[in-house]
């Protein structure tokens, strides 16, 4: 099993700030903010931490934040998000790329932007 990377509270703080500002972060951007350079193993470890952030947030009634961490290439979450529940948690059946995937991600990101945007005013 891949161990988590970064402090859960610190990762959450970066994601809440991004959500309040109304924008997503790439995996590279978030890793850099945490003091790491991008690598696939670090990205996988970050995904473990993102899962913890979302589980804790769900327990507080908050919208998910891991959906805000996206690939630079297409602005969508990576495979780990989709298989860890990103698709099934929302009864999504379809490809992890393209317009249908983009519509789901946009809807979930918009919910996070609205929730945290209201709290930052």
C-alpha positions in Angstrom: 0.0 0.0 0.0 1.2 3.5 -0.8 1.7 5.7 2.3 0.2 9.2 2.3 2.3 12.3 1.5 1.9 15.6 3.2 0.0 16.7 6.3 -3.8 16.1 5.8 -4.6 19.5 7.3 -2.1 21.3 5.1 -3.4 19.5 1.9 -6.9 20.4 2.9 -6.0 24.0 3.5 -4.5 24.3 0.0 -7.6 22.7 -1.5 -10.0 24.9 0.5 -8.1 28.0 -0.7 -8.3 26.8 -4.3 -12.0 26.1 -4.0 -12.7 29.5 -2.4 -10.8 31.1 -5.3 -12.8 29.1 -7.8 -10.0 27.1 -9.4 -8.5 23.7 -9.6 -4.9 22.7 -9.0 -2.7 20.4 -11.0 -1.0 17.5 -9.3 2.3 19.3 -9.9 1.0 22.6 -8.4 -0.2 20.9 -5.3 2.9 18.9 -4.8 5.0 22.0 -5.3 3.0 23.9 -2.7 3.7 21.0 -0.3 7.5 21.2 -1.0 7.8 18.3 -3.4 8.7 17.9 -7.1 6.4 15.9 -9.3 7.0 12.2 -9.6 4.5 9.4 -10.2 5.2 7.8 -6.8 4.6 11.2 -5.0 1.4 11.7 -7.0 0.1 8.3 -5.9 1.0 9.1 -2.3 -0.8 12.4 -2.7 -3.9 10.6 -3.9 -3.9 8.6 -0.6 -3.9 11.9 1.3 -6.7 13.3 -0.9 -8.8 10.3 0.0 -8.4 11.1 3.7 -9.2 14.7 3.1 -12.4 13.7 1.3 -13.5 11.1 3.9 -13.0 13.6 6.7 -14.8 16.3 4.8 -17.8 14.0 4.0 -18.1 13.3 7.7 -18.5 17.1 8.2 -21.0 17.4 5.3 -18.6 19.2 3.0 -18.3 18.7 -0.7 -15.4 16.7 -2.0 -12.1 18.4 -2.6 -10.0 15.8 -4.4 -11.9 16.5 -7.6 -10.1 19.8 -7.7 -6.7 18.1 -8.3 -6.4 17.5 -12.0 -4.0 16.6 -14.8 -2.4 19.4 -16.6 -3.1 17.8 -19.9 -6.9 17.8 -19.8 -8.0 19.4 -16.5 -9.5 16.1 -15.2 -8.6 14.0 -12.2 -6.3 11.1 -12.7 -7.2 7.4 -12.7 -6.9 7.1 -9.0 -9.8 9.5 -8.4 -12.0 7.6 -10.7 -11.3 4.2 -9.3 -11.3 5.3 -5.7 -14.9 6.3 -5.9 -15.0 9.4 -8.0 -17.2 7.6 -10.6 -19.1 5.1 -8.4 -19.9 7.6 -5.7 -21.8 9.6 -8.2 -23.4 6.7 -10.1 -21.2 7.6 -13.1 -20.7 5.0 -15.8 -18.6 6.1 -18.7 -15.1 7.0 -19.8 -12.6 8.8 -17.5 -11.8 11.3 -20.3 -13.9 13.4 -22.7 -17.0 15.5 -22.5 -19.1 13.2 -20.3 -16.3 12.9 -17.7 -15.7 16.7 -17.9 -19.3 17.4 -17.2 -19.2 15.3 -14.0 -16.0 16.9 -12.9 -17.3 20.4 -13.6 -20.5 19.8 -11.6 -18.5 18.5 -8.6 -15.9 21.3 -8.8 -18.7 23.9 -9.1 -20.3 22.5 -5.9 -16.9 22.9 -4.1 -16.4 26.4 -5.5 -19.9 27.5 -4.3 -19.6 26.0 -0.9 -16.1 27.4 -0.1 -16.7 30.6 -2.0 -19.6 31.5 0.3 -17.6 30.7 3.4 -14.7 33.0 2.3 -16.8 36.1 2.0 
